[in-house]
């Protein structure tokens, strides 16, 4: 049987060793916004401009991305308010399909999806910070690696220290992240003033392509758009810790996606006003190109610092929610019980945070060893992510039918239309991510099979766990 039907989650006493409702709306919003807005907004607008070719389609893609994210958030709001749990998606999958499917999700998340994201983001942070303040202590090119290691160690320590410390860090970083994006918008406003644009008095906004983009092209644009919006679902991992229950979770998700969509539209408008469609499509570093146009090459370090702050915010937020999956697995599987320890004094899953940090460091060192192949390995686990995202969407239908007696403080509007739209989007993204990586390879192996191999290892571990403790391996 799936987990108990009891979905009540009052704030337990500090000595109980369980999550408590101590996080407010501000912490939840800063977590979601900080995770979602990473390095993508400094890169993907150029790609979207090149694919769509026209301003109307470009802005439409970003608006549609926000709408799809909002629909998904409403689905998650129902699940998170009906089944508040630190395990988030893991807990929903557990209740809908049993422990085995949940374990495979937890394994994929712990082994590559979350730790791989932390490692990859740490490399990006290292690259940009090493440009701001070179730290090549062990020879040329080692500074990025040093920064990548330091950021994982320091942020793991902060988040292990106390949940409030981790959240306070997240709130500060999110504010700095938003300020960085608004500086880009301010730069566009500066360029609009007569005489401030050294290239031309009026930036040409001509379409890159005179024709309407094909369905396939617009679909590919949406792949990049939704990747840039990705991460809002991580709010489910703090559903057992946020005060106010139903109202706070729904408000946190809706408000966060509104803020993110608004910032993305403003920044895209800034790029468009500053560089025009052609300039956007041809740019390799769109934020740097626009700010260099306005203020000259002297701003390069400032740009690097902006990107580093944005990436740092995503790393910290990912660390906060990522360890909670391991914690949930530890609560379900006796052989992993050390992961399921909740530090009541610090309000953190302490052991899970350290395991996550060590795994991320391992991937960083492996990435430094094999070079660019590591980046491909992490990126090409997207099919695994969208597979479980799809299963989570379907779980809403499964749980409504299987557990109709469970109170649902919030229900998705226009059911079943909106959940079906969300599941259809996930299915398309699963197909698109498999198609996109079809010609890529790592070590001579089709990269699309990397995720399959990870799941296969998880299946073998699951069989081993059943063998070791068969009396406690039932679902």
Secondary structure, 3 states (H helix, E strand, C coil): CCCCCCCCCCCCCHHHCCCCCCECHHHHHHHHHHHHCCCHHHCHHHHHHHHHCCHHHHHHHHHHHHHHHHHHHHHHHHHHHHCCCCCCHHHHHHHHHCHHHHHHHHHHHHHHHHHHHHHHHHHHHHHHHHHHCCCCCCCCCCHHHHHHHHHHHHHHHHHHHCHHHHHHHHHHHHHHHHHHHHHHHHHHHHHHCCCCCCCCCCCCCCCCCCCCCCHHHHHHHHHHHHHHHCCHHHHHHHCCCECCHHHHHHHHHHHHHHHHHHHHHHHHHHHHHHHHHHHHHHCCCHHHHHHHHHHCHHHHHHHHHHHHHHHHHHHHHHHHHHHHHHHHHHHHCHHHHHHHCCECCCCECHHHHHHHHHHHHHHHHHHHHHCHHHHHHHHCCHHHHHHHHHHHHHHHHHHHHHCCCCCCCCCCCCCCHHHHHHHHHHHHHHHHHHHHCCCCEECCEECHHHHHHHHHHHHHHHHHHHHHCHHHCCC
